[in-house]
Amino acid sequence: MPSGYSHIGICHANHLIIKDPEVLVMRILQYHLLKQQVNKSVCISGCSRGLGRAMAKEFSSRGWTVTGGARDKDALAELKSELREKYFIHPFDITSPKEVENFSQLVMDSFGPPDLLINNAGMINRNAPLTEVTPEEFSTILAVNLGGIHNMIRSFVPMMEKNGTGIIVNFSSYWGQSTAPEVAPYCATKWGVEGLTRSLAQELPSGLGAVVFNPGVINTDMLRSTFGEQAESYELPDQWAKRAVSKIEKLSLNDSGNTVLG
Protein backbone atom coordinates (compact mmCIF):
# COMPACT_ATOMS: atom_id res chain seq x y z
CA MET A 1 0.00 0.00 0.00
CA PRO A 2 1.44 3.45 -0.91
CA SER A 3 2.66 5.64 1.95
CA GLY A 4 0.09 8.02 3.32
CA TYR A 5 -2.78 5.53 2.98
CA SER A 6 -4.42 3.63 5.76
CA HIS A 7 -7.09 1.01 5.18
CA ILE A 8 -9.64 2.66 2.91
CA GLY A 9 -12.91 0.95 2.13
CA ILE A 10 -16.62 1.17 1.55
CA CYS A 11 -18.68 -1.21 3.59
CA HIS A 12 -22.39 -1.88 3.16
CA ALA A 13 -24.41 -4.84 4.31
CA ASN A 14 -23.41 -7.97 2.42
CA HIS A 15 -20.70 -6.04 0.51
CA LEU A 16 -16.97 -6.66 0.64
CA ILE A 17 -14.64 -3.98 1.95
CA ILE A 18 -12.44 -2.48 -0.78
CA LYS A 19 -9.03 -1.79 0.72
CA ASP A 20 -6.99 -1.10 -2.42
CA PRO A 21 -7.24 2.68 -3.06
CA GLU A 22 -6.81 2.30 -6.83
CA VAL A 23 -9.66 -0.22 -7.00
CA LEU A 24 -11.76 2.05 -4.79
CA VAL A 25 -11.26 5.03 -7.11
CA MET A 26 -12.11 2.89 -10.14
CA ARG A 27 -15.32 1.62 -8.49
CA ILE A 28 -16.36 5.16 -7.55
CA LEU A 29 -15.81 6.37 -11.12
CA GLN A 30 -17.78 3.41 -12.49
CA TYR A 31 -20.59 4.16 -10.06
CA HIS A 32 -20.85 7.81 -11.11
CA LEU A 33 -20.68 6.88 -14.81
CA LEU A 34 -23.50 4.37 -14.39
CA LYS A 35 -25.51 6.91 -12.41
CA GLN A 36 -25.19 9.40 -15.28
CA GLN A 37 -26.19 6.80 -17.86
CA VAL A 38 -29.27 5.71 -15.89
CA ASN A 39 -30.74 9.15 -16.53
CA LYS A 40 -29.93 9.14 -20.26
CA SER A 41 -32.17 7.98 -23.06
CA VAL A 42 -31.62 6.86 -26.63
CA CYS A 43 -34.14 6.51 -29.45
CA ILE A 44 -33.26 4.05 -32.22
CA SER A 45 -35.12 3.59 -35.50
CA GLY A 46 -35.05 0.19 -37.20
CA CYS A 47 -34.41 -1.69 -33.96
CA SER A 48 -36.26 -4.91 -34.81
CA ARG A 49 -33.16 -6.57 -36.29
CA GLY A 50 -29.54 -6.14 -37.26
CA LEU A 51 -27.56 -3.20 -35.93
CA GLY A 52 -30.57 -1.44 -34.41
CA ARG A 53 -31.54 -4.46 -32.34
CA ALA A 54 -27.96 -5.02 -31.21
CA MET A 55 -27.58 -1.38 -30.17
CA ALA A 56 -30.88 -1.42 -28.27
CA LYS A 57 -29.72 -4.40 -26.22
CA GLU A 58 -26.26 -2.96 -25.60
CA PHE A 59 -27.52 0.48 -24.55
CA SER A 60 -30.04 -1.17 -22.24
CA SER A 61 -27.34 -3.33 -20.63
CA ARG A 62 -25.44 -0.11 -19.87
CA GLY A 63 -28.34 1.45 -18.02
CA TRP A 64 -29.76 3.68 -20.76
CA THR A 65 -33.47 4.16 -21.25
CA VAL A 66 -34.15 2.72 -24.71
CA THR A 67 -36.94 3.81 -27.02
CA GLY A 68 -37.38 2.77 -30.62
CA GLY A 69 -39.39 0.93 -33.18
CA ALA A 70 -39.74 -0.62 -36.60
CA ARG A 71 -42.48 -2.29 -38.66
CA ASP A 72 -42.02 -5.90 -37.52
CA LYS A 73 -44.30 -6.29 -34.47
CA ASP A 74 -43.22 -9.85 -33.70
CA ALA A 75 -39.52 -8.98 -33.73
CA LEU A 76 -40.18 -5.97 -31.50
CA ALA A 77 -42.05 -8.15 -29.02
CA GLU A 78 -39.01 -10.45 -28.83
CA LEU A 79 -36.71 -7.47 -28.33
CA LYS A 80 -38.74 -6.27 -25.34
CA SER A 81 -37.94 -9.51 -23.50
CA GLU A 82 -34.22 -8.77 -23.89
CA LEU A 83 -34.27 -5.22 -22.53
CA ARG A 84 -34.08 -3.96 -18.97
CA GLU A 85 -36.91 -2.16 -17.22
CA LYS A 86 -36.83 1.32 -18.75
CA TYR A 87 -37.83 1.09 -22.40
CA PHE A 88 -40.56 2.01 -24.84
CA ILE A 89 -40.71 -0.06 -28.02
CA HIS A 90 -43.51 0.60 -30.48
CA PRO A 91 -44.21 -0.41 -34.11
CA PHE A 92 -44.28 2.30 -36.77
CA ASP A 93 -43.49 2.83 -40.44
CA ILE A 94 -40.61 5.26 -40.80
CA THR A 95 -41.80 6.32 -44.26
CA SER A 96 -45.09 7.59 -42.81
CA PRO A 97 -44.80 11.14 -41.39
CA LYS A 98 -48.01 10.64 -39.42
CA GLU A 99 -46.84 7.39 -37.79
CA VAL A 100 -43.44 8.86 -36.94
CA GLU A 101 -45.07 11.94 -35.41
CA ASN A 102 -47.36 9.74 -33.33
CA PHE A 103 -44.41 7.62 -32.20
CA SER A 104 -42.39 10.70 -31.22
CA GLN A 105 -45.26 11.96 -29.07
CA LEU A 106 -45.54 8.60 -27.33
CA VAL A 107 -41.81 8.70 -26.59
CA MET A 108 -42.13 12.26 -25.30
CA ASP A 109 -45.02 11.31 -23.04
CA SER A 110 -43.16 8.26 -21.71
CA PHE A 111 -39.62 9.55 -21.14
CA GLY A 112 -39.27 13.01 -22.63
CA PRO A 113 -36.91 13.94 -25.49
CA PRO A 114 -33.99 11.57 -26.11
CA ASP A 115 -30.39 12.51 -25.44
CA LEU A 116 -29.40 10.49 -28.50
CA LEU A 117 -31.50 10.12 -31.63
CA ILE A 118 -30.06 7.30 -33.74
CA ASN A 119 -31.44 7.17 -37.26
CA ASN A 120 -30.42 3.64 -38.12
CA ALA A 121 -33.32 2.31 -40.22
CA GLY A 122 -32.28 1.52 -43.76
CA MET A 123 -32.54 -0.89 -46.65
CA ILE A 124 -30.59 -1.78 -49.76
CA ASN A 125 -31.71 -2.54 -53.28
CA ARG A 126 -31.29 -5.99 -54.80
CA ASN A 127 -28.02 -6.28 -56.71
CA ALA A 128 -28.75 -4.93 -60.19
CA PRO A 129 -27.50 -2.38 -62.72
CA LEU A 130 -29.23 0.95 -62.32
CA THR A 131 -31.04 0.50 -65.64
CA GLU A 132 -32.72 -2.62 -64.22
CA VAL A 133 -33.85 -1.07 -60.93
CA THR A 134 -37.56 -0.35 -61.09
CA PRO A 135 -38.89 3.12 -60.25
CA GLU A 136 -40.86 1.55 -57.40
CA GLU A 137 -37.75 0.02 -55.81
CA PHE A 138 -35.72 3.18 -56.31
CA SER A 139 -38.46 5.26 -54.65
CA THR A 140 -38.69 2.85 -51.73
CA ILE A 141 -34.94 3.04 -51.04
CA LEU A 142 -35.12 6.84 -51.08
CA ALA A 143 -38.21 6.88 -48.85
CA VAL A 144 -36.62 4.70 -46.17
CA ASN A 145 -32.97 5.79 -46.20
CA LEU A 146 -33.49 9.54 -46.65
CA GLY A 147 -37.19 10.23 -46.16
CA GLY A 148 -37.20 8.22 -42.96
CA ILE A 149 -34.38 10.28 -41.47
CA HIS A 150 -36.21 13.45 -42.48
CA ASN A 151 -39.39 12.24 -40.78
CA MET A 152 -37.49 11.44 -37.57
CA ILE A 153 -35.71 14.81 -37.59
CA ARG A 154 -38.98 16.74 -38.15
CA SER A 155 -40.65 14.91 -35.28
CA PHE A 156 -37.87 14.68 -32.69
CA VAL A 157 -35.52 17.61 -33.17
CA PRO A 158 -38.02 20.34 -32.16
CA MET A 159 -38.56 18.64 -28.78
CA MET A 160 -34.79 18.20 -28.39
CA GLU A 161 -34.32 21.89 -29.18
CA LYS A 162 -36.76 22.82 -26.42
CA ASN A 163 -34.76 20.63 -24.06
CA GLY A 164 -31.58 22.42 -25.16
CA THR A 165 -29.42 19.34 -25.63
CA GLY A 166 -28.95 16.22 -27.73
CA ILE A 167 -27.02 14.51 -30.48
CA ILE A 168 -28.59 13.28 -33.74
CA VAL A 169 -26.70 10.29 -35.16
CA ASN A 170 -27.46 9.47 -38.80
CA PHE A 171 -26.18 6.11 -40.03
CA SER A 172 -24.27 6.12 -43.29
CA SER A 173 -21.88 3.58 -44.83
CA TYR A 174 -18.55 3.28 -46.58
CA TRP A 175 -20.76 3.70 -49.63
CA GLY A 176 -21.63 7.15 -48.36
CA GLN A 177 -18.18 8.28 -49.51
CA SER A 178 -17.48 5.71 -52.22
CA THR A 179 -19.40 3.68 -54.80
CA ALA A 180 -19.82 0.17 -56.18
CA PRO A 181 -21.69 -1.31 -59.13
CA GLU A 182 -25.23 -2.66 -58.73
CA VAL A 183 -25.97 -0.72 -55.54
CA ALA A 184 -26.42 2.76 -57.03
CA PRO A 185 -29.70 3.57 -55.22
CA TYR A 186 -28.19 2.66 -51.87
CA CYS A 187 -25.00 4.64 -52.58
CA ALA A 188 -27.06 7.65 -53.62
CA THR A 189 -28.98 7.65 -50.36
CA LYS A 190 -25.91 7.25 -48.19
CA TRP A 191 -24.14 10.09 -49.97
CA GLY A 192 -27.36 12.00 -49.25
CA VAL A 193 -27.16 11.15 -45.56
CA GLU A 194 -23.68 12.64 -45.42
CA GLY A 195 -24.82 15.92 -47.01
CA LEU A 196 -28.07 16.10 -45.07
CA THR A 197 -26.26 15.66 -41.76
CA ARG A 198 -23.68 18.32 -42.48
CA SER A 199 -26.38 20.80 -43.43
CA LEU A 200 -28.41 19.93 -40.35
CA ALA A 201 -25.36 20.47 -38.14
CA GLN A 202 -25.11 24.03 -39.49
CA GLU A 203 -28.78 24.69 -38.69
CA LEU A 204 -28.98 23.35 -35.15
CA PRO A 205 -28.96 25.72 -32.17
CA SER A 206 -26.36 25.69 -29.44
CA GLY A 207 -26.48 22.50 -27.40
CA LEU A 208 -27.44 20.20 -30.25
CA GLY A 209 -25.25 18.39 -32.77
CA ALA A 210 -25.62 16.10 -35.78
CA VAL A 211 -23.11 13.36 -36.58
CA VAL A 212 -22.71 10.91 -39.45
CA PHE A 213 -21.90 7.43 -38.15
CA ASN A 214 -20.30 4.89 -40.50
CA PRO A 215 -20.84 1.53 -38.77
CA GLY A 216 -18.32 -0.32 -40.89
CA VAL A 217 -18.96 -3.75 -42.43
CA ILE A 218 -21.03 -6.12 -40.29
CA ASN A 219 -22.60 -9.51 -40.97
CA THR A 220 -26.26 -8.50 -41.23
CA ASP A 221 -29.16 -9.56 -43.46
CA MET A 222 -28.46 -6.49 -45.57
CA LEU A 223 -24.80 -7.39 -46.08
CA ARG A 224 -25.65 -11.01 -46.88
CA SER A 225 -28.10 -9.85 -49.55
CA THR A 226 -25.20 -8.06 -51.26
CA PHE A 227 -22.07 -10.04 -50.37
CA GLY A 228 -23.59 -13.52 -50.17
CA GLU A 229 -21.40 -16.05 -48.32
CA GLN A 230 -18.56 -13.51 -48.04
CA ALA A 231 -20.59 -11.75 -45.35
CA GLU A 232 -19.81 -14.61 -42.95
CA SER A 233 -16.22 -13.38 -42.62
CA TYR A 234 -17.37 -10.20 -40.84
CA GLU A 235 -18.34 -9.77 -37.19
CA LEU A 236 -21.92 -10.20 -36.02
CA PRO A 237 -24.08 -7.27 -34.83
CA ASP A 238 -23.91 -8.13 -31.11
CA GLN A 239 -20.11 -8.19 -31.23
CA TRP A 240 -20.01 -4.94 -33.18
CA ALA A 241 -22.45 -3.18 -30.83
CA LYS A 242 -20.13 -3.39 -27.82
CA ARG A 243 -17.52 -1.30 -29.62
CA ALA A 244 -19.94 0.93 -31.52
CA VAL A 245 -22.04 1.90 -28.50
CA SER A 246 -18.88 2.87 -26.62
CA LYS A 247 -18.02 5.25 -29.46
CA ILE A 248 -21.56 6.64 -29.70
CA GLU A 249 -21.65 7.28 -25.95
CA LYS A 250 -18.57 9.48 -26.33
CA LEU A 251 -19.96 11.63 -29.18
CA SER A 252 -20.00 15.32 -28.37
CA LEU A 253 -20.76 18.65 -29.99
CA ASN A 254 -17.14 18.67 -31.21
CA ASP A 255 -18.12 15.83 -33.56
CA SER A 256 -21.05 17.72 -35.05
CA GLY A 257 -20.91 17.88 -38.84
CA ASN A 258 -18.31 15.12 -39.05
CA THR A 259 -18.30 11.44 -39.98
CA VAL A 260 -17.31 9.02 -37.21
CA LEU A 261 -16.25 5.47 -37.98
CA GLY A 262 -17.80 2.75 -35.82
Secondary structure, DSSP 8 states (H G I E B T S, - for coil): --TT--------TT------HHHHHHHHHHHHHHHHHHT-EEEEESTTSHHHHHHHHHHHHTT-EEEEE-S-HHHHHHHHTTS-SSEEE----TT-HHHHHHHHHHHHHHH-S-SEEEE-------S--GGGS-HHHHHHHHIIIIIHHHHHHHHHHHHHHHHT-EEEEEE--GGGSS--TT-HHHHHHHHHHHHHHHHHHHHS-TTEEEEEEE------HHHHHHHGGGGGGS--HHHHHHHHHHHHHT--GGGTTSEEE-
